[in-house]
Amino acid sequence: MGDARPLNLIWRRGVLDGVLEAQFLRQDVLGALARPQRWIALEDGQPLPELDDLLICSFGDCGDVLRGLRAGGRHNIGVLHLGDETGRDDLGFYADADYVLRHYHRAGLPAAAGRCRRVLWVPNGWAAGIGPVDSARHLPFAERRMELFFAGHAGTDAAPLPGRQAMLGALRARARPATVILTDGFGQGLGAQTYAGYLGDTRFALAPAGNAAETIRFYDALECGALPVVTDAPWLHDTDGAGWSGPPPVPVLAGWHELPAMDFGRYGEDGRIAALDWWRELKTRTRTRVAETVEAAFAAVAA
């Protein structure tokens, strides 16, 4: 019988409650692991369990936690680094982990340092309530009623989101109609099921940058069978980003000023299917690479 040691995911309850993609993490990031997984939610101030084989799930620097675990003799400690949308987190704490999985592509990620054998980008993926969606149940392009769709926050004067403002300006210059639903802030708009319903009836889902060029709405759209429309950025091409499977075959603009003249007619049902095939391959490669990374850390302890 194989190694049945579980992977112990450690969450503060507030972190786990705030992660929209928890189901995607379970199914499409960690889904190829043959070993059992134990998801452990802790209250603030509650001590960590005295266990090996940990994956610490954290928004921001958890270096103090890692060093405390090392001082206590714990082994095989990985990090799932969440929420570094702006790319401003100090990544020095990576050196205290055996491996790091992280959301949000960032140029110049360290390949290895200190104890850390590997730093691996993983996509945010679809939000709970939006996926998973069986692609066999998607509507084809011809049956989708909305051509262009966006729902979300466009920023404020105090905290502008330039990409979304530029997208709205470009839409005003278009003769072709779009469905736009603006909200007062993050998570204050459509419920997940309603948002999924809109995406499932949309041909092209506008996915402008928020705090980062990479946004969860990009993956939400693909999971619901819509083509996301984005502006070009390194994460779409880099082999340590979405370029794992080659650049996504979706509409990519040099800037939102190109939106009024964009020829969407060249993206038909065949183009939609090609994008879904790319998305399916990215999820498969993600599961495989994560499983390889985690299993290598387990094997190093057993050796």
VOTI-221743 format. One line per 10 residues: number of its first residue (from 1); their letters; for each residue z, y negated, x negated of N, C-alpha, C. Coordinates in nm, 3 decimals. Example, Ala and Ser with C-alpha at 12.3 -4.5 7.8 and 13.67 -1.06 7.14 Angstrom:
BEGIN
1 = AS = 0.780,0.569,-1.319,0.780,0.450,-1.230,0.780,0.330,-1.320  0.708,0.225,-1.285,0.714,0.106,-1.367,0.787,-0.003,-1.290
This chain:
BEGIN
1 = MGDARPLNLI = 0.000,0.120,-0.086,0.000,0.000,0.000,0.000,-0.124,-0.088  -0.073,-0.230,-0.049,-0.085,-0.350,-0.130,0.042,-0.433,-0.130  0.034,-0.542,-0.205,0.146,-0.635,-0.215,0.168,-0.703,-0.080  0.282,-0.679,-0.016,0.309,-0.733,0.117,0.400,-0.855,0.114  0.424,-0.911,-0.007,0.507,-1.032,-0.013,0.443,-1.141,0.073  0.520,-1.207,0.157,0.460,-1.313,0.240,0.442,-1.443,0.163  0.348,-1.522,0.207,0.337,-1.661,0.163,0.424,-1.743,0.257  0.520,-1.816,0.198,0.616,-1.893,0.277,0.575,-2.040,0.279  0.522,-2.086,0.392,0.485,-2.227,0.406,0.607,-2.306,0.449  0.643,-2.407,0.371,0.762,-2.487,0.397,0.721,-2.624,0.449
11 = WRRGVLDGVL = 0.766,-2.657,0.567,0.736,-2.785,0.632,0.866,-2.855,0.671  0.873,-2.985,0.654,0.969,-3.064,0.730,0.914,-3.074,0.872  1.002,-3.067,0.970,0.954,-3.064,1.109,0.868,-3.185,1.142  0.908,-3.302,1.091,0.830,-3.422,1.117,0.690,-3.415,1.058  0.676,-3.346,0.946,0.544,-3.329,0.885,0.459,-3.235,0.971  0.517,-3.121,1.008,0.441,-3.024,1.088,0.403,-3.082,1.223  0.493,-3.159,1.284,0.462,-3.221,1.413,0.349,-3.322,1.401  0.333,-3.381,1.282,0.232,-3.486,1.264,0.098,-3.437,1.213  0.083,-3.308,1.187,-0.041,-3.254,1.134,-0.131,-3.210,1.249  -0.241,-3.280,1.267,-0.333,-3.249,1.376,-0.405,-3.117,1.354
21 = EAQFLRQDVL = -0.419,-3.078,1.227,-0.506,-2.966,1.192,-0.429,-2.838,1.163  -0.308,-2.823,1.214,-0.226,-2.706,1.180,-0.297,-2.576,1.217  -0.362,-2.571,1.331,-0.430,-2.448,1.372,-0.549,-2.421,1.282  -0.620,-2.524,1.239,-0.731,-2.506,1.146,-0.680,-2.451,1.013  -0.565,-2.503,0.967,-0.506,-2.451,0.843,-0.477,-2.302,0.855  -0.422,-2.263,0.966,-0.385,-2.122,0.985,-0.510,-2.033,0.992  -0.611,-2.079,1.065,-0.726,-1.995,1.094,-0.836,-2.005,0.989  -0.865,-2.127,0.944,-0.985,-2.147,0.861,-0.955,-2.184,0.716  -0.834,-2.219,0.682,-0.800,-2.243,0.542,-0.728,-2.122,0.484  -0.630,-2.070,0.556,-0.553,-1.956,0.509,-0.596,-1.825,0.576
31 = GALARPQRWI = -0.707,-1.831,0.649,-0.746,-1.717,0.732,-0.792,-1.594,0.658  -0.828,-1.606,0.528,-0.874,-1.489,0.453,-0.762,-1.420,0.376  -0.640,-1.474,0.383,-0.529,-1.410,0.314,-0.493,-1.278,0.383  -0.486,-1.172,0.306,-0.450,-1.042,0.364,-0.300,-1.029,0.383  -0.223,-1.105,0.305,-0.078,-1.093,0.311,-0.022,-1.173,0.430  0.098,-1.139,0.477,0.157,-1.214,0.588,0.193,-1.356,0.548  0.201,-1.442,0.648,0.241,-1.581,0.627,0.364,-1.610,0.713  0.456,-1.684,0.653,0.577,-1.724,0.725,0.581,-1.877,0.724  0.569,-1.938,0.841,0.573,-2.084,0.853,0.717,-2.124,0.883  0.780,-2.198,0.791,0.921,-2.232,0.801,0.934,-2.383,0.820
41 = ALEDGQPLPE = 0.986,-2.424,0.935,1.006,-2.566,0.964,1.153,-2.601,0.941  1.178,-2.706,0.864,1.313,-2.750,0.830,1.337,-2.891,0.882  1.460,-2.918,0.922,1.498,-3.053,0.958,1.517,-3.137,0.831  1.506,-3.268,0.843,1.533,-3.356,0.730,1.675,-3.330,0.680  1.689,-3.318,0.548,1.820,-3.294,0.489,1.858,-3.148,0.481  1.788,-3.062,0.553,1.820,-2.920,0.547,1.770,-2.863,0.415  1.852,-2.785,0.343,1.809,-2.733,0.213,1.695,-2.633,0.227  1.614,-2.624,0.122,1.506,-2.528,0.122,1.562,-2.386,0.109  1.497,-2.289,0.170,1.544,-2.151,0.156,1.525,-2.103,0.012  1.610,-2.015,-0.031,1.604,-1.963,-0.168,1.503,-1.848,-0.172
51 = LDDLLICSFG = 1.376,-1.887,-0.182,1.265,-1.792,-0.177,1.167,-1.822,-0.288  1.093,-1.720,-0.331,0.976,-1.738,-0.414,0.853,-1.743,-0.324  0.735,-1.758,-0.385,0.607,-1.749,-0.312,0.599,-1.855,-0.203  0.618,-1.980,-0.244,0.624,-2.092,-0.151,0.496,-2.175,-0.154  0.460,-2.230,-0.041,0.359,-2.335,-0.033,0.426,-2.455,0.033  0.455,-2.557,-0.046,0.524,-2.677,0.003,0.421,-2.770,0.067  0.439,-2.799,0.193,0.343,-2.882,0.269,0.401,-3.022,0.279  0.332,-3.120,0.219,0.396,-3.250,0.200,0.296,-3.364,0.211  0.339,-3.470,0.277,0.269,-3.599,0.269,0.324,-3.670,0.146  0.242,-3.685,0.042,0.284,-3.761,-0.074,0.355,-3.678,-0.179
61 = DCGDVLRGLR = 0.419,-3.749,-0.273,0.478,-3.691,-0.393,0.599,-3.604,-0.357  0.592,-3.476,-0.391,0.706,-3.385,-0.371,0.755,-3.332,-0.505  0.737,-3.411,-0.610,0.775,-3.368,-0.744,0.922,-3.333,-0.756  1.009,-3.410,-0.690,1.153,-3.381,-0.697,1.183,-3.243,-0.638  1.115,-3.210,-0.528,1.134,-3.079,-0.465,1.088,-2.969,-0.560  0.972,-2.988,-0.621,0.919,-2.887,-0.712,1.012,-2.865,-0.831  1.058,-2.974,-0.889,1.146,-2.961,-1.006,1.279,-2.896,-0.968  1.329,-2.925,-0.848,1.451,-2.861,-0.803,1.433,-2.712,-0.784  1.318,-2.672,-0.730,1.290,-2.530,-0.714,1.280,-2.459,-0.849  1.214,-2.526,-0.944,1.202,-2.467,-1.078,1.340,-2.450,-1.142
71 = AGGRHNIGVL = 1.424,-2.552,-1.127,1.559,-2.544,-1.185,1.640,-2.430,-1.122  1.608,-2.398,-0.997,1.677,-2.288,-0.930,1.615,-2.152,-0.957  1.515,-2.147,-1.046,1.456,-2.020,-1.085,1.351,-1.966,-0.992  1.296,-2.052,-0.904,1.196,-2.006,-0.810,1.059,-1.995,-0.878  0.975,-1.902,-0.829,0.844,-1.873,-0.888,0.734,-1.882,-0.783  0.613,-1.901,-0.830,0.493,-1.905,-0.745,0.507,-2.013,-0.638  0.494,-2.138,-0.682,0.512,-2.252,-0.592,0.382,-2.332,-0.588  0.318,-2.334,-0.472,0.200,-2.416,-0.450,0.233,-2.537,-0.366  0.138,-2.629,-0.358,0.153,-2.751,-0.277,0.030,-2.768,-0.189  0.052,-2.797,-0.063,-0.053,-2.847,0.026,-0.028,-2.997,0.040
81 = HLGDETGRDD = -0.112,-3.076,-0.027,-0.095,-3.222,-0.030,-0.176,-3.283,0.084  -0.104,-3.341,0.178,-0.163,-3.396,0.300,-0.166,-3.549,0.295  -0.263,-3.608,0.362,-0.254,-3.748,0.398,-0.286,-3.851,0.292  -0.344,-3.814,0.179,-0.378,-3.912,0.076,-0.513,-3.977,0.108  -0.521,-4.038,0.226,-0.648,-4.095,0.271,-0.697,-4.209,0.183  -0.607,-4.292,0.138,-0.647,-4.409,0.060,-0.669,-4.376,-0.087  -0.632,-4.255,-0.130,-0.650,-4.217,-0.269,-0.558,-4.288,-0.365  -0.442,-4.332,-0.315,-0.350,-4.409,-0.399,-0.227,-4.329,-0.445  -0.212,-4.207,-0.396,-0.095,-4.129,-0.436,-0.102,-4.098,-0.586  0.012,-4.106,-0.653,0.024,-4.063,-0.792,0.022,-3.910,-0.795
91 = LGFYADADYV = -0.074,-3.853,-0.865,-0.092,-3.709,-0.863,-0.019,-3.639,-0.977  0.070,-3.710,-1.046,0.142,-3.652,-1.157,0.223,-3.529,-1.118  0.268,-3.524,-0.992,0.351,-3.410,-0.949,0.271,-3.281,-0.943  0.138,-3.288,-0.945,0.058,-3.166,-0.944,0.093,-3.074,-1.061  0.131,-3.133,-1.175,0.160,-3.054,-1.294,0.281,-2.963,-1.277  0.363,-2.987,-1.174,0.483,-2.905,-1.151,0.458,-2.794,-1.051  0.335,-2.784,-0.998,0.300,-2.678,-0.904,0.215,-2.573,-0.975  0.212,-2.453,-0.922,0.123,-2.350,-0.975,-0.022,-2.371,-0.931  -0.039,-2.428,-0.813,-0.173,-2.463,-0.763,-0.153,-2.569,-0.654  -0.261,-2.643,-0.625,-0.256,-2.748,-0.523,-0.378,-2.735,-0.433
101 = LRHYHRAGLP = -0.355,-2.736,-0.304,-0.459,-2.754,-0.203,-0.441,-2.895,-0.149  -0.550,-2.968,-0.131,-0.533,-3.105,-0.083,-0.644,-3.142,0.014  -0.605,-3.221,0.112,-0.701,-3.287,0.200,-0.754,-3.413,0.132  -0.870,-3.458,0.179,-0.935,-3.580,0.135,-0.986,-3.570,-0.008  -1.118,-3.569,-0.015,-1.183,-3.565,-0.146,-1.147,-3.690,-0.225  -1.126,-3.672,-0.352,-1.093,-3.783,-0.441,-1.158,-3.758,-0.576  -1.235,-3.853,-0.625,-1.306,-3.836,-0.751,-1.206,-3.818,-0.866  -1.242,-3.732,-0.959,-1.161,-3.715,-1.079,-1.034,-3.636,-1.059  -1.032,-3.544,-0.962,-0.913,-3.461,-0.945,-0.891,-3.376,-1.070  -0.766,-3.362,-1.116,-0.741,-3.279,-1.234,-0.771,-3.133,-1.204
111 = AAAGRCRRVL = -0.842,-3.068,-1.296,-0.871,-2.926,-1.277,-0.748,-2.841,-1.304  -0.669,-2.880,-1.401,-0.546,-2.808,-1.436,-0.464,-2.898,-1.526  -0.333,-2.890,-1.511,-0.242,-2.968,-1.596,-0.103,-2.908,-1.584  -0.031,-2.903,-1.697,0.103,-2.846,-1.692,0.100,-2.703,-1.641  0.180,-2.673,-1.540,0.182,-2.540,-1.481,0.059,-2.515,-1.393  0.000,-2.622,-1.345,-0.101,-2.612,-1.239,-0.231,-2.548,-1.291  -0.271,-2.438,-1.229,-0.392,-2.368,-1.269,-0.515,-2.421,-1.197  -0.497,-2.473,-1.075,-0.614,-2.514,-0.997,-0.576,-2.617,-0.892  -0.663,-2.718,-0.877,-0.653,-2.815,-0.768,-0.777,-2.798,-0.683  -0.758,-2.771,-0.556,-0.868,-2.733,-0.468,-0.870,-2.822,-0.345
121 = WVPNGWAAGI = -0.981,-2.892,-0.324,-0.999,-2.969,-0.200,-1.029,-2.873,-0.086  -0.968,-2.901,0.030,-1.000,-2.827,0.152,-1.028,-2.929,0.262  -1.125,-2.901,0.349,-1.156,-2.997,0.455,-1.041,-3.010,0.555  -1.030,-3.128,0.616,-0.929,-3.147,0.720,-0.951,-3.052,0.836  -1.076,-3.036,0.875,-1.107,-2.947,0.985,-1.079,-3.009,1.121  -1.101,-2.928,1.223,-1.085,-2.976,1.361,-0.938,-2.986,1.399  -0.913,-3.077,1.493,-0.777,-3.097,1.542,-0.744,-2.997,1.652  -0.616,-2.965,1.664,-0.570,-2.876,1.770,-0.609,-2.934,1.906  -0.660,-2.848,1.992,-0.707,-2.891,2.124,-0.855,-2.921,2.126  -0.914,-2.941,2.008,-1.059,-2.966,1.998,-1.130,-2.838,1.955
131 = GPVDSARHLP = -1.073,-2.765,1.862,-1.126,-2.637,1.822,-1.019,-2.531,1.840  -1.051,-2.406,1.812,-1.185,-2.360,1.773,-1.277,-2.347,1.893  -1.408,-2.365,1.867,-1.509,-2.353,1.972,-1.610,-2.248,1.928  -1.635,-2.151,2.013,-1.737,-2.051,1.987,-1.873,-2.119,1.998  -1.950,-2.117,1.889,-2.078,-2.189,1.890,-2.175,-2.134,1.994  -2.154,-2.010,2.038,-2.239,-1.954,2.142,-2.221,-2.028,2.274  -2.110,-2.101,2.288,-2.083,-2.176,2.411,-2.125,-2.322,2.403  -2.181,-2.364,2.289,-2.228,-2.502,2.277,-2.347,-2.527,2.368  -2.354,-2.647,2.419,-2.476,-2.690,2.489,-2.584,-2.722,2.386  -2.709,-2.683,2.411,-2.819,-2.726,2.323,-2.844,-2.875,2.338
141 = FAERRMELFF = -2.918,-2.931,2.244,-2.946,-3.075,2.246,-3.003,-3.120,2.380  -3.095,-3.043,2.433,-3.166,-3.085,2.554,-3.073,-3.101,2.674  -2.957,-3.034,2.672,-2.867,-3.040,2.786,-2.750,-3.137,2.764  -2.743,-3.200,2.648,-2.635,-3.294,2.618,-2.675,-3.433,2.672  -2.587,-3.494,2.747,-2.622,-3.618,2.818,-2.610,-3.742,2.732  -2.517,-3.745,2.636,-2.492,-3.866,2.558,-2.561,-3.857,2.422  -2.636,-3.961,2.389,-2.702,-3.962,2.259,-2.605,-4.001,2.148  -2.538,-4.115,2.162,-2.445,-4.165,2.061,-2.307,-4.182,2.124  -2.202,-4.139,2.050,-2.067,-4.145,2.104,-1.968,-4.179,1.993  -1.873,-4.266,2.028,-1.759,-4.294,1.939,-1.638,-4.325,2.025
151 = AGHAGTDAAP = -1.526,-4.265,1.989,-1.398,-4.301,2.051,-1.296,-4.311,1.941  -1.224,-4.422,1.936,-1.122,-4.437,1.833,-1.082,-4.581,1.811  -1.003,-4.601,1.706,-0.949,-4.732,1.671,-1.044,-4.801,1.575  -1.070,-4.929,1.598,-1.162,-5.004,1.512,-1.090,-5.100,1.420  -0.956,-5.092,1.415,-0.880,-5.179,1.327,-0.838,-5.308,1.396  -0.760,-5.386,1.323,-0.712,-5.515,1.372,-0.737,-5.621,1.265  -0.710,-5.747,1.299,-0.725,-5.854,1.199,-0.630,-5.830,1.082  -0.511,-5.780,1.111,-0.413,-5.756,1.004,-0.445,-5.630,0.924  -0.506,-5.532,0.988,-0.540,-5.406,0.921,-0.682,-5.365,0.960  -0.781,-5.433,0.903,-0.919,-5.406,0.942,-0.968,-5.271,0.892
161 = LPGRQAMLGA = -1.063,-5.216,0.965,-1.134,-5.096,0.923,-1.281,-5.134,0.913  -1.324,-5.180,0.796,-1.458,-5.241,0.782,-1.571,-5.148,0.825  -1.561,-5.019,0.793,-1.668,-4.927,0.830,-1.688,-4.920,0.980  -1.579,-4.921,1.053,-1.590,-4.911,1.199,-1.639,-5.043,1.259  -1.597,-5.155,1.201,-1.650,-5.284,1.248,-1.799,-5.294,1.221  -1.844,-5.246,1.104,-1.986,-5.249,1.072,-2.065,-5.160,1.168  -2.009,-5.045,1.203,-2.076,-4.957,1.298,-2.091,-5.025,1.434  -1.983,-5.090,1.481,-1.990,-5.158,1.610,-2.093,-5.270,1.608  -2.100,-5.344,1.496,-2.200,-5.449,1.485,-2.341,-5.393,1.491  -2.362,-5.277,1.427,-2.495,-5.215,1.431,-2.529,-5.166,1.571
171 = LRARARPATV = -2.429,-5.115,1.643,-2.456,-5.069,1.779,-2.500,-5.184,1.869  -2.441,-5.301,1.847,-2.480,-5.416,1.930,-2.626,-5.453,1.908  -2.681,-5.414,1.793,-2.820,-5.445,1.762,-2.916,-5.338,1.814  -2.864,-5.231,1.869,-2.948,-5.122,1.918,-2.987,-5.143,2.063  -3.109,-5.101,2.096,-3.150,-5.099,2.235,-3.106,-4.968,2.301  -3.091,-4.864,2.223,-3.054,-4.733,2.276,-2.906,-4.733,2.313  -2.869,-4.679,2.428,-2.729,-4.686,2.471,-2.638,-4.593,2.392  -2.513,-4.632,2.383,-2.410,-4.551,2.320,-2.286,-4.555,2.407  -2.209,-4.448,2.404,-2.080,-4.443,2.473,-1.972,-4.473,2.371  -1.901,-4.584,2.389,-1.799,-4.628,2.295,-1.669,-4.649,2.371
181 = ILTDGFGQGL = -1.563,-4.585,2.325,-1.430,-4.599,2.386,-1.335,-4.642,2.275  -1.293,-4.769,2.277,-1.205,-4.822,2.173,-1.060,-4.809,2.216  -0.973,-4.783,2.119,-0.831,-4.763,2.147,-0.749,-4.864,2.068  -0.623,-4.878,2.106,-0.535,-4.977,2.043,-0.476,-4.929,1.911  -0.488,-4.802,1.881,-0.430,-4.752,1.756,-0.457,-4.605,1.741  -0.416,-4.549,1.627,-0.437,-4.408,1.597,-0.367,-4.321,1.701  -0.441,-4.224,1.755,-0.382,-4.129,1.848,-0.346,-4.185,1.984  -0.398,-4.303,2.019,-0.362,-4.367,2.145,-0.473,-4.362,2.249  -0.578,-4.288,2.220,-0.692,-4.287,2.311,-0.701,-4.160,2.392  -0.819,-4.099,2.388,-0.845,-3.979,2.466,-0.756,-3.864,2.420
191 = GAQTYAGYLG = -0.713,-3.782,2.515,-0.646,-3.659,2.480,-0.742,-3.565,2.412  -0.688,-3.466,2.341,-0.772,-3.378,2.262,-0.875,-3.304,2.347  -0.834,-3.255,2.462,-0.927,-3.181,2.547,-1.038,-3.270,2.601  -1.001,-3.393,2.635,-1.102,-3.487,2.684,-1.199,-3.525,2.574  -1.145,-3.551,2.455,-1.229,-3.584,2.340,-1.326,-3.470,2.310  -1.277,-3.346,2.315,-1.363,-3.231,2.293,-1.472,-3.224,2.400  -1.436,-3.258,2.522,-1.535,-3.258,2.629,-1.647,-3.357,2.605  -1.612,-3.477,2.557,-1.715,-3.577,2.524,-1.802,-3.526,2.410  -1.739,-3.475,2.303,-1.817,-3.428,2.188,-1.909,-3.312,2.227  -1.863,-3.229,2.317,-1.945,-3.116,2.360,-2.063,-3.156,2.444
201 = DTRFALAPAG = -2.070,-3.283,2.485,-2.181,-3.334,2.566,-2.257,-3.443,2.491  -2.237,-3.449,2.358,-2.295,-3.554,2.273,-2.393,-3.493,2.174  -2.503,-3.564,2.151,-2.596,-3.519,2.047,-2.554,-3.571,1.910  -2.520,-3.702,1.901,-2.486,-3.762,1.771,-2.351,-3.833,1.783  -2.253,-3.783,1.707,-2.119,-3.839,1.708,-2.102,-3.932,1.588  -2.080,-4.059,1.614,-2.064,-4.157,1.507,-1.931,-4.135,1.436  -1.936,-4.121,1.303,-1.816,-4.088,1.225,-1.800,-4.188,1.111  -1.767,-4.314,1.144,-1.748,-4.415,1.039,-1.619,-4.391,0.963  -1.611,-4.446,0.843,-1.490,-4.434,0.762,-1.374,-4.502,0.831  -1.257,-4.443,0.814,-1.132,-4.508,0.853,-1.065,-4.557,0.727
211 = NAAETIRFYD = -0.953,-4.495,0.692,-0.891,-4.524,0.562,-0.961,-4.452,0.448  -1.046,-4.356,0.482,-1.124,-4.282,0.384,-1.263,-4.257,0.442  -1.360,-4.232,0.352,-1.495,-4.201,0.398,-1.497,-4.069,0.473  -1.416,-3.974,0.428,-1.404,-3.844,0.494,-1.307,-3.857,0.611  -1.351,-3.817,0.729,-1.266,-3.830,0.847,-1.265,-3.700,0.925  -1.156,-3.678,0.997,-1.145,-3.557,1.077,-1.250,-3.555,1.187  -1.295,-3.671,1.233,-1.394,-3.673,1.341,-1.527,-3.609,1.297  -1.556,-3.610,1.167,-1.675,-3.542,1.115,-1.668,-3.394,1.150  -1.554,-3.332,1.126,-1.537,-3.189,1.150,-1.521,-3.161,1.300  -1.454,-3.249,1.372,-1.443,-3.234,1.517,-1.581,-3.225,1.580
221 = ALECGALPVV = -1.671,-3.313,1.536,-1.806,-3.316,1.592,-1.879,-3.185,1.567  -1.875,-3.137,1.443,-1.944,-3.013,1.410,-1.887,-2.895,1.489  -1.755,-2.890,1.502,-1.693,-2.779,1.574,-1.737,-2.778,1.720  -1.765,-2.895,1.775,-1.808,-2.906,1.915,-1.960,-2.906,1.930  -2.031,-2.884,1.820,-2.176,-2.870,1.827,-2.254,-2.999,1.826  -2.190,-3.112,1.794,-2.260,-3.240,1.783,-2.291,-3.268,1.636  -2.393,-3.351,1.612,-2.425,-3.391,1.476,-2.350,-3.519,1.442  -2.261,-3.517,1.342,-2.196,-3.641,1.301,-2.292,-3.731,1.226  -2.278,-3.861,1.247,-2.357,-3.962,1.175,-2.262,-4.035,1.081  -2.292,-4.035,0.951,-2.202,-4.090,0.851,-2.279,-4.182,0.757
231 = TDAPWLHDTD = -2.205,-4.261,0.680,-2.264,-4.335,0.569,-2.241,-4.256,0.441  -2.332,-4.271,0.347,-2.329,-4.190,0.226,-2.205,-4.217,0.143  -2.151,-4.112,0.083,-2.032,-4.122,-0.001,-2.025,-3.998,-0.089  -1.957,-4.005,-0.204,-1.956,-3.892,-0.298,-1.907,-3.761,-0.240  -1.811,-3.764,-0.147,-1.755,-3.638,-0.097,-1.859,-3.551,-0.028  -1.968,-3.610,0.020,-2.073,-3.533,0.086,-2.156,-3.451,-0.013  -2.153,-3.488,-0.141,-2.240,-3.427,-0.241,-2.164,-3.348,-0.347  -2.044,-3.391,-0.382,-1.973,-3.331,-0.494,-1.940,-3.184,-0.466  -1.954,-3.101,-0.569,-1.926,-2.959,-0.551,-1.777,-2.931,-0.534  -1.692,-3.029,-0.566,-1.549,-3.013,-0.535,-1.515,-3.083,-0.405
241 = GAGWSGPPPV = -1.617,-3.122,-0.329,-1.601,-3.177,-0.196,-1.687,-3.097,-0.099  -1.748,-3.164,-0.001,-1.828,-3.093,0.098,-1.954,-3.033,0.038  -1.994,-3.075,-0.083,-2.110,-3.019,-0.151,-2.092,-2.877,-0.198  -1.976,-2.815,-0.170,-1.958,-2.672,-0.195,-2.078,-2.593,-0.143  -2.122,-2.627,-0.024,-2.231,-2.555,0.041,-2.360,-2.635,0.042  -2.371,-2.731,-0.048,-2.482,-2.825,-0.044,-2.450,-2.937,0.052  -2.511,-3.055,0.031,-2.483,-3.169,0.120,-2.509,-3.132,0.266  -2.426,-3.177,0.357,-2.444,-3.140,0.498,-2.576,-3.196,0.554  -2.651,-3.114,0.628,-2.779,-3.158,0.686,-2.759,-3.237,0.815  -2.694,-3.353,0.802,-2.665,-3.440,0.916,-2.721,-3.579,0.886
251 = PVLAGWHELP = -2.732,-3.666,0.986,-2.781,-3.801,0.959,-2.686,-3.877,0.865  -2.738,-3.918,0.750,-2.661,-3.992,0.649,-2.729,-4.126,0.625  -2.656,-4.234,0.648,-2.708,-4.370,0.632,-2.659,-4.430,0.502  -2.741,-4.513,0.441,-2.695,-4.589,0.324,-2.588,-4.690,0.364  -2.595,-4.737,0.485,-2.498,-4.830,0.543,-2.526,-4.839,0.691  -2.428,-4.890,0.767,-2.447,-4.895,0.912,-2.557,-4.989,0.955  -2.601,-5.075,0.865,-2.715,-5.163,0.897,-2.842,-5.082,0.923  -2.846,-4.956,0.876,-2.964,-4.872,0.899,-2.964,-4.807,1.038  -2.853,-4.817,1.109,-2.842,-4.746,1.236,-2.948,-4.790,1.339  -2.976,-4.920,1.355,-3.074,-4.958,1.458,-3.212,-4.897,1.439
261 = AMDFGRYGED = -3.251,-4.874,1.312,-3.385,-4.821,1.286,-3.386,-4.670,1.263  -3.272,-4.605,1.274,-3.262,-4.463,1.245,-3.348,-4.382,1.341  -3.427,-4.292,1.286,-3.512,-4.204,1.367,-3.435,-4.077,1.399  -3.364,-4.078,1.512,-3.287,-3.961,1.550,-3.375,-3.851,1.607  -3.500,-3.886,1.639,-3.589,-3.788,1.699,-3.621,-3.671,1.608  -3.605,-3.690,1.476,-3.638,-3.581,1.383,-3.528,-3.477,1.377  -3.414,-3.505,1.440,-3.305,-3.407,1.447,-3.307,-3.344,1.586  -3.371,-3.232,1.596,-3.374,-3.162,1.723,-3.276,-3.046,1.723  -3.303,-2.949,1.811,-3.214,-2.834,1.820,-3.209,-2.756,1.689  -3.324,-2.747,1.620,-3.324,-2.676,1.492,-3.233,-2.746,1.391
271 = GRIAALDWWR = -3.234,-2.881,1.392,-3.146,-2.955,1.302,-3.000,-2.935,1.336  -2.971,-2.928,1.464,-2.832,-2.904,1.507,-2.785,-2.766,1.461  -2.870,-2.666,1.475,-2.835,-2.531,1.434,-2.815,-2.525,1.282  -2.899,-2.598,1.206,-2.884,-2.600,1.060,-2.749,-2.659,1.020  -2.707,-2.764,1.089,-2.577,-2.825,1.059,-2.462,-2.730,1.092  -2.475,-2.657,1.203,-2.370,-2.561,1.240,-2.364,-2.446,1.140  -2.480,-2.402,1.089,-2.481,-2.297,0.987,-2.411,-2.347,0.860  -2.437,-2.473,0.824,-2.371,-2.532,0.706,-2.220,-2.536,0.727  -2.176,-2.575,0.844,-2.034,-2.585,0.875,-1.968,-2.447,0.871  -2.038,-2.348,0.925,-1.986,-2.211,0.923,-1.971,-2.162,0.778
281 = ELKTRTRTRV = -2.069,-2.193,0.694,-2.062,-2.152,0.554,-1.951,-2.225,0.480  -1.930,-2.353,0.509,-1.822,-2.427,0.443,-1.687,-2.367,0.479  -1.668,-2.331,0.605,-1.541,-2.269,0.645,-1.522,-2.135,0.575  -1.629,-2.058,0.565,-1.619,-1.928,0.498,-1.583,-1.946,0.351  -1.649,-2.039,0.283,-1.621,-2.063,0.141,-1.480,-2.118,0.122  -1.436,-2.200,0.214,-1.300,-2.252,0.205,-1.199,-2.139,0.211  -1.211,-2.052,0.310,-1.119,-1.939,0.323,-1.120,-1.853,0.197  -1.240,-1.828,0.144,-1.252,-1.741,0.027,-1.188,-1.804,-0.095  -1.215,-1.931,-0.122,-1.161,-1.998,-0.240,-1.010,-2.014,-0.231  -0.961,-2.044,-0.114,-0.816,-2.056,-0.097,-0.750,-1.921,-0.121
291 = AETVEAAFAA = -0.805,-1.815,-0.063,-0.747,-1.682,-0.083,-0.746,-1.644,-0.230  -0.855,-1.673,-0.301,-0.861,-1.644,-0.445,-0.753,-1.721,-0.521  -0.735,-1.848,-0.486,-0.638,-1.933,-0.555,-0.495,-1.884,-0.532  -0.463,-1.855,-0.405,-0.328,-1.809,-0.371,-0.301,-1.672,-0.433  -0.397,-1.581,-0.424,-0.375,-1.447,-0.477,-0.361,-1.448,-0.629  -0.431,-1.538,-0.697,-0.416,-1.548,-0.842,-0.274,-1.590,-0.879  -0.214,-1.678,-0.797,-0.077,-1.722,-0.823,0.022,-1.607,-0.798  0.000,-1.529,-0.694,0.085,-1.412,-0.671,0.073,-1.311,-0.785  -0.051,-1.290,-0.830,-0.074,-1.191,-0.935,-0.008,-1.234,-1.066  -0.007,-1.364,-1.092,0.054,-1.413,-1.217,0.202,-1.386,-1.221
301 = VAA = 0.269,-1.391,-1.107,0.412,-1.362,-1.101,0.437,-1.212,-1.118  0.351,-1.131,-1.059,0.368,-0.986,-1.064,0.339,-0.931,-1.204  0.255,-1.005,-1.281,0.212,-0.953,-1.412,0.329,-0.947,-1.510
